[in-house]
Amino acid sequence: RDDNREKFTPAQNMIYTRRRAGLAAQ
């Protein structure tokens, strides 16, 4: 379910995705 994701704005979602990508890269 993406209910939580819809609560975020595209900008916030981008930051969240980028942050996850950064953590995964380490």
Biotite code that builds the C-alpha atoms (Angstrom):
import biotite.structure as struc

atoms = struc.array([
    struc.Atom([0.000, 0.000, 0.000], chain_id="A", res_id=1, res_name="ARG", atom_name="CA", element="C"),
    struc.Atom([1.220, 3.479, -0.929], chain_id="A", res_id=2, res_name="ASP", atom_name="CA", element="C"),
    struc.Atom([-1.153, 5.347, 1.382], chain_id="A", res_id=3, res_name="ASP", atom_name="CA", element="C"),
    struc.Atom([1.747, 6.851, 3.311], chain_id="A", res_id=4, res_name="ASN", atom_name="CA", element="C"),
    struc.Atom([3.570, 7.845, 0.139], chain_id="A", res_id=5, res_name="ARG", atom_name="CA", element="C"),
    struc.Atom([0.598, 9.851, -1.121], chain_id="A", res_id=6, res_name="GLU", atom_name="CA", element="C"),
    struc.Atom([0.804, 12.031, 2.007], chain_id="A", res_id=7, res_name="LYS", atom_name="CA", element="C"),
    struc.Atom([4.212, 13.324, 0.929], chain_id="A", res_id=8, res_name="PHE", atom_name="CA", element="C"),
    struc.Atom([4.785, 16.018, -1.671], chain_id="A", res_id=9, res_name="THR", atom_name="CA", element="C"),
    struc.Atom([6.895, 15.113, -4.747], chain_id="A", res_id=10, res_name="PRO", atom_name="CA", element="C"),
    struc.Atom([9.777, 17.119, -3.273], chain_id="A", res_id=11, res_name="ALA", atom_name="CA", element="C"),
    struc.Atom([9.648, 15.294, 0.046], chain_id="A", res_id=12, res_name="GLN", atom_name="CA", element="C"),
    struc.Atom([9.311, 11.978, -1.777], chain_id="A", res_id=13, res_name="ASN", atom_name="CA", element="C"),
    struc.Atom([12.391, 12.799, -3.863], chain_id="A", res_id=14, res_name="MET", atom_name="CA", element="C"),
    struc.Atom([14.408, 13.633, -0.747], chain_id="A", res_id=15, res_name="ILE", atom_name="CA", element="C"),
    struc.Atom([13.236, 10.410, 0.908], chain_id="A", res_id=16, res_name="TYR", atom_name="CA", element="C"),
    struc.Atom([14.117, 8.334, -2.146], chain_id="A", res_id=17, res_name="THR", atom_name="CA", element="C"),
    struc.Atom([17.513, 10.015, -2.497], chain_id="A", res_id=18, res_name="ARG", atom_name="CA", element="C"),
    struc.Atom([18.202, 9.433, 1.205], chain_id="A", res_id=19, res_name="ARG", atom_name="CA", element="C"),
    struc.Atom([17.312, 5.732, 0.882], chain_id="A", res_id=20, res_name="ARG", atom_name="CA", element="C"),
    struc.Atom([19.548, 5.467, -2.174], chain_id="A", res_id=21, res_name="ALA", atom_name="CA", element="C"),
    struc.Atom([22.413, 7.053, -0.250], chain_id="A", res_id=22, res_name="GLY", atom_name="CA", element="C"),
    struc.Atom([22.001, 4.652, 2.660], chain_id="A", res_id=23, res_name="LEU", atom_name="CA", element="C"),
    struc.Atom([21.810, 1.684, 0.293], chain_id="A", res_id=24, res_name="ALA", atom_name="CA", element="C"),
    struc.Atom([24.983, 2.823, -1.482], chain_id="A", res_id=25, res_name="ALA", atom_name="CA", element="C"),
    struc.Atom([27.031, 2.684, 1.682], chain_id="A", res_id=26, res_name="GLN", atom_name="CA", element="C"),
])
